[in-house]
Amino acid sequence: MNDSDLKKRIRRLKKCPWKEQPFSKQNWGIWMHSISSYVGRIKPAFAHFLIKELTTEGQVVLDPFCGIGTIPLELDQLNRKFIGNDLNPYAVLISKSKFDRRGVDEEINFLNQINLKKEPIPDLESVPMWVKEYFHKKTLVEILQLKEILIKNERNFLYGCLLGILHGHRPQHLSIRTGYIIPYIPNPKPKKEYREVIPRMISKASRMYKDEVSLDVQGKILQEDSRKLSLKTNSVNNVISSPPYYHTLDYVHSNRLRLWLCDQNDHQQEELTTNLIQQRSTYLDQMYLVGREMKRVLKKDGLLVFILGDVHLSPSKSLNTAEDIADLYEKIGFKKVDIINDQIPASKTTIVKYGGTNSIQKKKEKLDRVLIMRNV
Ligand SMILES: C[S@@+](CC[C@H](N)C(=O)[O-])C[C@H]1O[C@@H](n2cnc3c(N)ncnc32)[C@H](O)[C@@H]1O
């Protein structure tokens, strides 16, 4: 893509087409996007336009911080070859589940053949007390039995569905009534009711296949540190990603329950917290290492597109993450092309943790910026 073509495309993006109907609808995008929730997930329509304008069909596009795979899934929909990567085992599982395509009939047949009554009773002694708070004992037994079967049979799509219905506030969810994105236990604590797992799984799997998707997938999901990837040098055409910014979200604690179902015990979760880039004091140093790795894997003239939000430290003080990263990456050998601003109204944002403290504050208007750089 030459400079004048790129300029035209950026002009179109600056009109924020994802804010026009039908793209502005909360649930725009195929059903597969909603296998499970995640703090900091980006909107599929936003990813759709960035991919459409800034990459071309058949290109290899890397998302080094793919979370639950929103960008890889849109890349796949738009016939690009995707490489998604994340260090969080829960996020990786959901990303993988979106590409474990066997068709709905296959999945439902598989579920219908399961008879949990004949499965061994799992040892509930080893389940942490805080986990037991969320479930009726009979439901918990069924969840653990099904999980074993899914792992043994490498059924990532169904494992993703199980994680997706693990907690929430609707009858389709398996826990007591709690948050869907973050499992807060309300006060007073709701009553534990038995929720039969298999029928809920069948209806979840059927919903996810409501839109037709190709069974042929062109890409892969990795679970690696984006500061050191196993990818070959000069192997990627473009990078599109929404990296963490400073310390706004905690990708471990908000997914604590789902990480437990991904076999991550408390100790492993603490370790993951340390390994993820989410400490404000070291943020720019760590992102520098990411930049060097992107420089290595990207082909010459490839684009690096990062969606980054401003961080509000106090009502009068904000950090402009996109400008900070642009300055840093100019030193590595990237050239800043442009920054697109996208104002997100308070009603559309999730709760944000400010300034690296533990205080949870109210919803606030948010500014996302799309930083576009070229590997020169
Ligand atoms: C803003 S989220 C990405 C959300 C994603 N675009 C989506 O829609 O689901 C940032 C991600 O960076 C991941 N992350 C943080 N440090 C990482 C590292 N060193 N290597 C790989 N992933 C990392 C976190 O686990 C988190 O999923």
The ligand as an SDF file (V2000), in Angstrom:
LIG
                    3D

 27 29  0  0  0  0  0  0  0  0999 V2000
   -6.6630   -4.9750   25.5510 C   0  0  0  0  0  0  0  0  0  0  0  0
   -6.4420   -6.7060   25.7770 S   0  0  0  0  0  0  0  0  0  0  0  0
   -6.7430   -7.3380   24.1620 C   0  0  0  0  0  0  0  0  0  0  0  0
   -8.2190   -7.5150   23.8970 C   0  0  0  0  0  0  0  0  0  0  0  0
   -8.5100   -8.1120   22.5420 C   0  0  0  0  0  0  0  0  0  0  0  0
   -8.2910   -7.1860   21.4500 N   0  0  0  0  0  0  0  0  0  0  0  0
   -9.9620   -8.6200   22.4900 C   0  0  0  0  0  0  0  0  0  0  0  0
  -10.7930   -8.0300   21.7820 O   0  0  0  0  0  0  0  0  0  0  0  0
  -10.2410   -9.5820   23.2090 O   0  0  0  0  0  0  0  0  0  0  0  0
   -4.7230   -6.8700   26.0110 C   0  0  0  0  0  0  0  0  0  0  0  0
   -4.2010   -8.3150   26.1320 C   0  0  0  0  0  0  0  0  0  0  0  0
   -2.7920   -8.3120   26.2790 O   0  0  0  0  0  0  0  0  0  0  0  0
   -2.4460   -9.5280   26.9350 C   0  0  0  0  0  0  0  0  0  0  0  0
   -1.0320   -9.4400   27.3620 N   0  0  0  0  0  0  0  0  0  0  0  0
   -0.4880   -8.6510   28.3110 C   0  0  0  0  0  0  0  0  0  0  0  0
    0.8300   -8.8440   28.3720 N   0  0  0  0  0  0  0  0  0  0  0  0
    1.1510   -9.7690   27.4200 C   0  0  0  0  0  0  0  0  0  0  0  0
    2.3790  -10.3520   26.9760 C   0  0  0  0  0  0  0  0  0  0  0  0
    3.5440  -10.0480   27.5320 N   0  0  0  0  0  0  0  0  0  0  0  0
    2.3310  -11.2320   25.9510 N   0  0  0  0  0  0  0  0  0  0  0  0
    1.1520  -11.5760   25.3750 C   0  0  0  0  0  0  0  0  0  0  0  0
   -0.0420  -11.0460   25.7610 N   0  0  0  0  0  0  0  0  0  0  0  0
   -0.0400  -10.1580   26.7660 C   0  0  0  0  0  0  0  0  0  0  0  0
   -3.4740   -9.6160   28.0430 C   0  0  0  0  0  0  0  0  0  0  0  0
   -3.5970  -10.9600   28.4930 O   0  0  0  0  0  0  0  0  0  0  0  0
   -4.7420   -9.1090   27.3290 C   0  0  0  0  0  0  0  0  0  0  0  0
   -5.4950  -10.1880   26.8390 O   0  0  0  0  0  0  0  0  0  0  0  0
  1  2  1  0
  2  3  1  0
  2 10  1  0
  3  4  1  0
  4  5  1  0
  5  6  1  0
  5  7  1  0
  7  8  2  0
  7  9  1  0
 10 11  1  0
 11 12  1  0
 11 26  1  0
 12 13  1  0
 13 14  1  0
 13 24  1  0
 14 15  1  0
 14 23  1  0
 15 16  2  0
 16 17  1  0
 17 18  1  0
 17 23  2  0
 18 19  1  0
 18 20  2  0
 20 21  1  0
 21 22  2  0
 22 23  1  0
 24 25  1  0
 24 26  1  0
 26 27  1  0
M  CHG  2   2   1   9  -1
M  END
$$$$
